[in-house]
Amino acid sequence: MNDAHSALRGRLIVLREASKIYQRGDQVVAALDGINLEVPERGMVALVGASGSGKSSLLHIVGAMDRPTRGEVTVAGQRLDTLPESALTAFRRDTVGFVFQSFNLIPNLSALENVMLPMEFAGAAAPERRRRAADLLTRVGLSTRLTHRPRELSGGEQQRVAIARALANNPPLILADEPTGNLDSKTGQMIYELLKEIAKERTVIVVTHAEPLAQLADRIVHIKDGRLSPQAQPGASAENSLQQQRSTTHG
């Protein structure tokens, strides 16, 4: 293992002074302004902020859907700010699973076929795609809905299909952008609990403006005007923070 990999051990995501600057006419807008953040290899992180705070911009840069204007972005040992486009495509396919507010399922495909699709792009054989898709849908509680198309599913069921699809290529990172925004509160709670369970074996970052649901995460990162607030504690896991609190209490 090289020195760079050794330095990143235990940390899936490392951002160093990451910024995203847009030019709107004569106005310069900093969607992200010098973000420093470390996220461990497992656990659930809630990224909380108001509309326009920069949380979706941060998610897009971590997921290689956009590049920073300046700064370093390292995910799973790869420097995303320097990778060529061809390598970024492979990174998105193999390393990241995306879950969106609007589900983004293909309407003319069944639940099973929607989950199989990412594996086809990854080159998996048809029997393996079908077997794994069925297993994933069973895991999210949809074993009896494999042949149903999106219009035949409730909003909560569609989002569970989307989560199964995000897991299709077994990525180490799941990025969920307002995954409960189109769901009622009870269904939203169930989706967050499912993501929390998934976070036991990989990293899950959830963008939300709902503080009550964010409390289910292992760590909450607040962002405002493109900057992390002091509550974010860059580099500290929820477990480490709790240990620090205990030491202070008993010291």
Phi, psi and omega in degrees: 000132182283171184298322181297316179295320179298320180294334183266001186305129180086352181241119181279325185232132174223121175247135179234110177051041182283127180228150174228115185246133176243146175254118177241093186066237178270357185262136175258124182244126177262097176294324172229138188228086175069053182282127170242121187205140173233137181231130182288175187287340178223157176117169183248126178245129175260124178259111191245135177181161178288169176302132180085006183284340182111001184293319178290325176299318178296317179298318181295324180287319178294327180271008178062026173271350177207161179250147174289151174291323174206166181099175183249138176229111180244125179227127180053039176080004181246131177279100186292331183288348180244353182289142173290163184302320181299322179287327178295323177299315178295323178299312180298323182291318191261336191250336187234136169248133185252138174233126186247159179301321184266015174072313177058038174277152177277118192296330183268007176252149176288170176304315180299315182292325176298320181285329180289333190303312179300328180289330175295317178297331180276355176089014179288146179292151185305313180299322179293320178299314182294317181296312183293320179298317179296319179297318181292320178293326174296320180299324181268012173085025183238034183297337181263007185238019187301322186265001181282141175272162185309320183293344179266003183246151174287170178301317178296321178293320177299320180291328175292324173298317180297322177293317176300318178297320180297333181271357191305315182264019176053052182285153177283349185228130173245128177245120183241115183260104182049056187293345180250009185299331181255018185239155174289166189297321181294315179294320178300320177299317179298320180294317178297321179294325176294316178296323177298319178296316179298327183290354176289340185239359180199178178267132177236123174247124183244123173273130181204159170247005183264100182301319181301318178288326179299333181296343178285344183285161175287336183207140176247129176246118179265139178228138180213129179052039175078007180233149176283137178279166181303332181295342186293330180047066182306131176090351182256127176279164178299323181295316179297319180298319180294319178298320179297318179297318180296319180297319179295320182293318187262356184282000000 
